[in-house]
Amino acid sequence: MPIKSFRGLIADGSQATVFLHTNNGSTGYRITKFEVMPTEPGVSTSENVVKIYKTEQAAVTGTIDFEDNRLLGAAYYQSESSSYSDWKQIVFDNEIFNQDIFITNKDNRANSTGMNYYIELEQISLNVNENTVATLKDIRNQ
């Protein structure tokens, strides 16, 4: 299946939207790759949490809860200036969705570090039943 890629920059404490919805909902997506990088690598000390959600978030937090059924993926990036950096990312690649997704960024050290993100999505053609299931899951998550 075709792969669509999206990249962007997200400021600390903000939320970005990746527009994916279609009129008939017959196109589904699954995340295959999710990577993050700070806007100024090696310059500042930061501890960023970048998350991908199925629904828009009322508040941007640095808390990761794998039991949240709206969460599609999370990345953690830590930097101690130029001497040390570490990152982890986890994607729930079994989740299929057919609506917009939302990316959040929170610097837990309050240094206001922006993050770049790169996401690859596998595009999947959904039959009527799969379309209905994906849409109902999205509605329930609202």
C-alpha positions in Angstrom: 0.0 0.0 0.0 1.1 3.6 -0.5 3.0 5.5 2.2 2.2 9.1 3.0 4.7 11.1 5.0 4.2 14.3 7.1 6.7 16.5 8.7 6.4 19.6 10.7 7.6 21.7 13.6 5.6 22.0 16.8 6.2 24.5 19.6 6.3 23.6 23.3 2.8 23.4 24.7 1.1 23.3 21.3 -0.9 20.9 19.1 -0.8 20.4 15.4 -3.4 18.7 13.1 -2.6 16.3 10.3 -5.7 16.4 8.0 -6.6 13.0 6.8 -10.4 12.7 6.7 -12.2 12.1 3.5 -15.8 12.5 2.5 -16.6 8.8 2.5 -14.1 7.5 5.1 -13.0 4.7 2.9 -9.3 5.5 3.3 -7.7 4.3 6.5 -4.2 4.8 7.9 -1.7 3.0 10.1 1.4 4.7 11.5 4.6 2.9 10.3 7.2 5.5 11.4 7.4 8.3 14.0 10.5 10.3 14.7 11.3 13.5 16.5 14.2 15.9 16.7 14.6 19.2 18.7 14.8 22.5 16.8 18.3 23.1 18.3 20.0 19.8 18.9 22.9 20.0 21.4 22.2 23.6 22.3 19.6 23.4 25.1 18.6 21.1 27.9 15.1 19.6 27.3 12.8 16.8 28.1 10.1 16.6 25.5 7.1 14.4 25.2 5.6 14.3 21.7 2.3 12.3 21.3 0.0 11.4 18.4 -3.7 11.3 19.2 -6.9 10.3 17.3 -8.7 13.2 18.8 -8.0 16.9 19.5 -6.7 17.4 23.1 -8.1 19.9 25.5 -4.8 20.3 27.2 -1.2 19.5 26.2 0.6 17.5 28.9 3.9 15.6 29.3 2.2 12.6 30.8 2.1 9.3 28.8 -0.8 6.9 29.4 -0.8 3.7 27.3 -4.3 2.9 28.5 -5.6 6.0 26.7 -7.4 4.5 23.7 -7.0 7.8 21.8 -3.2 7.6 21.9 -1.6 6.3 18.7 2.1 6.9 19.5 4.5 8.7 21.9 8.1 9.9 21.7 10.3 11.0 24.5 13.4 13.1 23.9 15.9 14.1 26.6 18.9 16.3 26.1 21.6 17.5 28.5 22.9 20.2 26.3 25.7 19.0 24.0 26.9 16.2 26.3 24.0 13.7 26.2 20.8 12.9 24.4 18.4 10.0 24.5 15.1 9.3 22.8 12.5 6.6 22.6 9.4 6.3 20.4 6.6 3.8 20.5 3.9 3.5 17.9 0.7 1.4 18.2 1.0 0.1 14.6 -2.1 -2.1 14.9 -4.4 0.9 15.1 -6.2 1.8 11.9 -7.9 5.2 11.7 -9.7 7.2 9.0 -9.9 10.7 10.6 -7.5 13.6 11.3 -4.7 13.0 13.9 -3.3 15.4 16.4 0.3 15.9 17.5 1.2 17.5 20.9 4.6 18.6 22.3 5.4 19.3 25.9 8.9 20.2 27.3 8.7 18.9 30.9 11.6 21.1 31.9 9.7 24.2 30.8 12.5 25.4 28.5 10.1 25.9 25.7 11.9 23.6 23.3 10.2 23.1 19.9 10.3 19.7 18.2 10.4 18.6 14.6 8.4 15.5 13.8 8.3 13.0 10.9 5.4 10.6 10.5 4.9 7.9 7.8 1.5 6.5 7.4 0.5 3.4 5.4 -2.6 4.1 3.4 -5.2 1.3 3.5 -8.4 1.0 1.4 -11.3 0.2 3.8 -14.3 -1.8 2.8 -17.7 -0.7 4.1 -17.5 -2.8 7.3 -13.9 -1.6 8.1 -14.9 2.0 7.4 -17.9 1.7 9.8 -15.7 0.2 12.5 -13.0 2.9 12.2 -15.6 5.7 12.1 -17.4 4.4 15.1 -14.2 4.1 17.1 -13.4 7.7 16.2 -16.8 8.8 17.3 -16.6 7.0 20.6 -13.2 8.6 21.3 -14.7 12.1 20.9 
